[in-house]
Amino acid sequence: MPVREELVMQQNVRIGLRASSGGLLTTVDAGPALPLSQMLIGRAVDDVVSLLPRVFNLCRSAQEGAARLALGMPLNDAYATQLARELLRDHLIKFCLTWPRLLSLPSQPLPPPEATLTGLFGSVATMPADLPSYLVWLHSESGMAPVLRGIAEAFAPGEACVALPMTHANSVFSALPQDNSPALRHREHPVLQGLLARYGAGPLWRATARLIDAEACYLGGLPPLQRLADGTALAPAARGVYAVRASAIDGRLVAFQRVTPTDHLFLPDGMLSQSFASLPPAKKTFAALLLDILDPCVPCQLEEIHNA
């Protein structure tokens, strides 16, 4: 069974949380899916690639690039730079504004481009190379260390973790639970490997993956878009990887399918479900922080459901 074509709604997604003996059980009420294919099929391909980012205004460059690649249309020379800037800005908003607010820490303005690395890492201006050096940095006041330390203190090892395979080209359109997040681009990084062994695939691991991804965006280290043999296009996005399948006849769209990281996030027994299932009910005060680290691309409302 394929993943639902679209989980982006016009209204908030309601996420119910019910306490169980081991964690928080979730229910997701996403409402009716927007009939995206019906909106696009029959349109000229130029209209499709310009309309898609306007309908869903997050990850605009990833959406446009994936659609262009799937339809065999060229990317402009500035595309890679544009995409990297888009992802970097999304990451910086998390570190500078959103996560500090959820951790009751002072927010700070986004650093100017020339100060990005010092804003992220402090005077060292680079990601620590291994887990021991990362843990030393984590307990400093350098760059975003206080924010990541706050996340580490909020969630103990093993809390809010998942045990899922990372998304790959052969799984992206399947409905099997999978981890579609920025960590998939950096899974071999020694710091992420060390955090995975010590803490599990939880909030600190995810937030650190975004830190590594932010550095990669700034330094031009994002992987290029891929076009698979079946025409599927894969584009790096702030939340993971974005996939599009599309075909056209005589310049008009005849088939369209897309999958986003949020589609995978909301799958039964997926990232959202497993993360909350391993969060102790006593820590439900961190539910909003956990949800923001998981980062659905739609507005969500958390609702506590009391046991009868």
C-alpha positions as CSV (number, residue, x, y, z in Angstrom):
1,M,0.0,0.0,0.0
2,P,1.5,3.4,-0.9
3,V,1.9,6.2,1.5
4,R,-1.0,8.6,1.5
5,E,-0.4,11.0,-1.4
6,E,-0.7,14.1,0.8
7,L,-0.9,14.9,4.5
8,V,-0.7,18.7,4.2
9,M,-4.0,20.1,5.5
10,Q,-5.7,23.5,5.5
11,Q,-6.5,23.0,9.2
12,N,-4.4,21.9,12.2
13,V,-3.6,18.3,12.6
14,R,-4.8,17.1,16.0
15,I,-2.5,14.7,17.9
16,G,-4.0,13.0,20.9
17,L,-1.7,11.9,23.7
18,R,-2.9,9.2,26.1
19,A,-0.7,8.0,29.0
20,S,0.2,4.3,29.1
21,S,2.4,2.3,31.4
22,G,5.5,2.9,29.2
23,G,4.9,6.1,27.4
24,L,2.4,8.2,25.5
25,L,0.2,6.7,22.9
26,T,-0.7,8.9,20.0
27,T,-3.6,9.3,17.7
28,V,-3.4,11.5,14.6
29,D,-6.5,13.2,13.2
30,A,-5.2,14.8,9.9
31,G,-8.6,15.3,8.3
32,P,-9.3,14.8,4.6
33,A,-6.2,14.9,2.3
34,L,-5.9,17.7,-0.2
35,P,-6.4,16.2,-3.6
36,L,-3.1,17.4,-5.0
37,S,-3.0,15.2,-8.1
38,Q,-6.5,16.4,-9.1
39,M,-5.3,20.0,-8.8
40,L,-2.2,19.5,-11.0
41,I,-3.0,16.8,-13.6
42,G,-3.8,18.4,-17.0
43,R,-1.8,21.6,-16.3
44,A,1.2,22.6,-18.3
45,V,4.4,21.4,-16.7
46,D,5.7,25.0,-16.2
47,D,2.5,25.8,-14.3
48,V,3.0,22.7,-12.1
49,V,6.5,23.5,-11.0
50,S,5.6,27.1,-10.2
51,L,2.3,26.2,-8.5
52,L,3.5,23.4,-6.2
53,P,5.8,25.6,-4.0
54,R,3.0,28.2,-3.7
55,V,0.4,25.7,-2.6
56,F,2.7,24.4,0.1
57,N,5.1,27.2,1.1
58,L,7.5,25.2,3.2
59,C,10.6,23.6,1.5
60,R,9.8,25.6,-1.7
61,S,13.1,25.0,-3.3
62,A,13.0,21.2,-2.6
63,Q,9.5,20.9,-4.0
64,E,10.3,22.9,-7.2
65,G,13.6,21.1,-7.7
66,A,12.1,17.6,-7.3
67,A,9.3,18.4,-9.6
68,R,11.6,19.8,-12.3
69,L,13.9,16.8,-12.1
70,A,11.1,14.3,-12.2
71,L,9.7,16.0,-15.3
72,G,13.1,16.2,-17.0
73,M,13.2,20.0,-16.7
74,P,16.5,21.8,-16.1
75,L,17.5,23.4,-12.8
76,N,19.0,26.9,-12.9
77,D,22.6,27.5,-12.1
78,A,21.8,29.1,-8.8
79,Y,19.6,26.2,-7.6
80,A,22.0,24.4,-5.3
81,T,22.9,27.7,-3.5
82,Q,19.2,28.6,-3.2
83,L,18.3,25.1,-1.8
84,A,21.2,25.2,0.7
85,R,20.1,28.7,1.9
86,E,16.6,27.5,2.4
87,L,17.6,24.5,4.5
88,L,20.1,26.5,6.5
89,R,17.5,29.2,7.4
90,D,15.1,26.5,8.6
91,H,17.8,25.0,10.8
92,L,18.9,28.3,12.2
93,I,15.3,29.2,13.1
94,K,15.2,26.0,15.2
95,F,18.4,26.8,17.0
96,C,18.0,30.5,17.5
97,L,14.3,30.9,18.0
98,T,12.0,27.9,18.4
99,W,14.0,25.5,20.6
100,P,15.2,28.2,23.0
101,R,11.6,29.3,23.5
102,L,10.5,25.8,24.2
103,L,13.4,25.3,26.6
104,S,12.8,28.6,28.4
105,L,16.2,29.9,27.1
106,P,16.8,33.3,25.6
107,S,16.3,33.5,21.9
108,Q,18.8,35.2,19.6
109,P,18.8,36.7,16.2
110,L,19.8,34.6,13.2
111,P,23.5,35.2,12.6
112,P,24.5,37.1,9.5
113,P,25.9,34.8,6.7
114,E,29.5,35.6,7.5
115,A,29.0,34.6,11.2
116,T,27.0,31.4,10.6
117,L,29.7,29.0,11.8
118,T,30.6,31.0,14.9
119,G,26.9,31.4,15.6
120,L,26.5,27.6,15.5
121,F,29.7,26.5,17.1
122,G,31.3,29.5,18.8
123,S,35.0,30.4,18.3
124,V,35.9,26.9,17.1
125,A,33.6,27.5,14.1
126,T,33.4,23.8,13.2
127,M,31.5,20.7,14.2
128,P,33.4,18.6,16.7
129,A,34.9,15.5,15.0
130,D,34.0,12.8,17.5
131,L,31.7,12.1,20.5
132,P,34.2,12.9,23.3
133,S,35.0,16.4,21.8
134,Y,31.3,16.9,21.1
135,L,30.4,16.2,24.7
136,V,33.0,18.7,25.9
137,W,31.6,21.3,23.5
138,L,28.0,20.4,24.6
139,H,28.9,21.4,28.2
140,S,30.3,24.8,27.1
141,E,28.6,28.1,26.4
142,S,29.8,28.1,22.8
143,G,27.4,28.7,19.9
144,M,24.3,26.5,20.1
145,A,25.7,24.3,22.8
146,P,23.3,25.6,25.5
147,V,20.3,24.7,23.3
148,L,21.5,21.2,22.6
149,R,22.5,20.8,26.3
150,G,18.9,21.7,27.2
151,I,17.6,19.0,24.9
152,A,20.1,16.5,26.4
153,E,18.9,17.4,29.9
154,A,15.2,17.2,28.9
155,F,15.4,13.6,27.5
156,A,17.3,10.8,29.2
157,P,19.1,8.2,27.1
158,G,16.5,5.9,25.6
159,E,13.6,8.4,25.9
160,A,11.6,9.5,22.9
161,C,13.6,7.2,20.7
162,V,12.8,5.1,17.6
163,A,14.1,1.9,16.1
164,L,13.5,2.4,12.4
165,P,15.4,2.0,9.2
166,M,16.5,5.2,7.5
167,T,14.6,6.2,4.4
168,H,16.3,5.2,1.1
169,A,15.5,5.3,-2.6
170,N,13.7,1.9,-2.6
171,S,11.6,2.7,0.5
172,V,10.6,6.3,0.1
173,F,7.2,5.5,-1.6
174,S,6.4,2.6,0.7
175,A,4.1,2.7,3.7
176,L,6.6,0.9,5.9
177,P,7.6,2.9,9.0
178,Q,11.0,4.6,8.3
179,D,13.1,7.5,9.6
180,N,13.0,10.3,7.1
181,S,15.0,13.1,8.8
182,P,18.2,15.1,8.3
183,A,20.0,12.3,10.1
184,L,19.8,10.1,7.0
185,R,22.4,12.4,5.3
186,H,24.9,12.2,8.1
187,R,24.3,8.7,9.6
188,E,27.9,7.8,9.3
189,H,29.2,10.9,11.1
190,P,31.2,9.8,14.2
191,V,29.2,12.1,16.5
192,L,25.9,10.7,15.4
193,Q,27.2,7.1,15.6
194,G,28.3,7.8,19.2
195,L,25.1,9.5,20.2
196,L,23.1,6.6,18.7
197,A,24.9,4.1,20.8
198,R,24.8,6.2,24.0
199,Y,21.4,7.9,23.8
200,G,19.5,6.2,21.0
201,A,17.8,7.7,18.0
202,G,16.1,10.4,20.0
203,P,15.9,14.1,20.4
204,L,19.6,14.8,21.0
205,W,20.6,12.7,18.1
206,R,18.0,14.4,15.8
207,A,18.9,17.9,16.9
208,T,22.6,17.2,16.5
209,A,21.9,15.9,13.0
210,R,20.4,19.3,12.2
211,L,23.5,21.0,13.5
212,I,25.7,18.8,11.2
213,D,23.3,19.5,8.3
214,A,23.4,23.3,9.0
215,E,27.2,23.2,8.7
216,A,26.9,21.1,5.5
217,C,24.5,23.6,4.0
218,Y,26.8,26.5,4.7
219,L,29.9,24.7,3.4
220,G,28.2,23.4,0.2
221,G,28.1,19.8,1.4
222,L,24.4,19.0,0.7
223,P,24.1,16.0,-1.6
224,P,22.8,16.7,-5.1
225,L,19.2,15.9,-6.2
226,Q,18.8,12.4,-7.6
227,R,16.7,11.1,-10.5
228,L,16.2,7.3,-10.3
229,A,15.8,5.0,-13.2
230,D,12.0,5.0,-12.7
231,G,11.9,8.8,-12.9
232,T,11.6,9.3,-9.1
233,A,13.3,12.5,-8.1
234,L,14.7,12.9,-4.6
235,A,15.6,16.3,-3.1
236,P,17.2,17.1,0.2
237,A,14.8,19.0,2.5
238,A,15.1,20.5,5.9
239,R,13.1,17.7,7.4
240,G,14.7,14.8,5.4
241,V,14.2,13.9,1.8
242,Y,11.4,14.9,-0.5
243,A,10.3,12.6,-3.3
244,V,8.3,13.2,-6.5
245,R,7.2,10.9,-9.3
246,A,5.6,12.7,-12.3
247,S,5.2,12.3,-16.0
248,A,3.9,14.5,-18.8
249,I,2.6,14.1,-22.4
250,D,2.8,16.9,-24.8
251,G,3.9,19.3,-22.1
252,R,1.0,18.5,-19.7
253,L,1.0,16.6,-16.5
254,V,-0.6,13.1,-16.7
255,A,0.6,11.6,-13.4
256,F,1.9,13.0,-10.1
257,Q,2.8,11.5,-6.8
258,R,4.9,13.0,-3.9
259,V,6.0,11.9,-0.5
260,T,7.3,14.2,2.3
261,P,9.0,13.6,5.6
262,T,5.8,14.4,7.3
263,D,4.0,11.6,5.5
264,H,6.5,9.2,7.0
265,L,6.4,10.9,10.4
266,F,2.6,10.2,10.7
267,L,2.7,6.6,9.6
268,P,1.3,4.1,12.1
269,D,4.2,2.9,14.3
270,G,6.3,5.6,12.6
271,M,8.6,8.2,14.0
272,L,5.9,10.2,15.8
273,S,4.3,7.1,17.3
274,Q,7.5,5.5,18.5
275,S,9.0,8.7,19.8
276,F,6.0,9.4,22.1
277,A,5.6,5.8,23.0
278,S,9.1,5.9,24.7
279,L,8.5,9.3,26.4
280,P,7.5,8.7,30.1
281,P,4.1,10.2,30.9
282,A,5.8,12.2,33.7
283,K,7.6,14.1,30.9
284,K,4.6,15.2,29.0
285,T,5.6,18.8,29.6
286,F,8.3,18.2,27.0
287,A,5.7,17.0,24.4
288,A,5.7,20.3,22.5
289,L,9.5,20.3,22.4
290,L,9.6,16.7,21.1
291,L,7.0,17.5,18.4
292,D,9.0,20.5,17.3
293,I,12.2,18.4,17.0
294,L,10.3,15.8,15.0
295,D,9.1,18.8,13.0
296,P,5.9,18.1,11.0
297,C,5.5,20.5,8.2
298,V,1.9,21.2,9.1
299,P,0.4,23.1,12.1
300,C,-0.3,20.5,14.9
301,Q,-2.3,20.7,18.1
302,L,-1.5,18.4,21.0
303,E,-4.4,17.2,23.0
304,E,-4.2,15.2,26.2
305,I,-6.7,12.3,26.3
306,H,-7.5,11.1,29.8
307,N,-8.0,7.4,30.4
308,A,-11.6,6.5,31.4
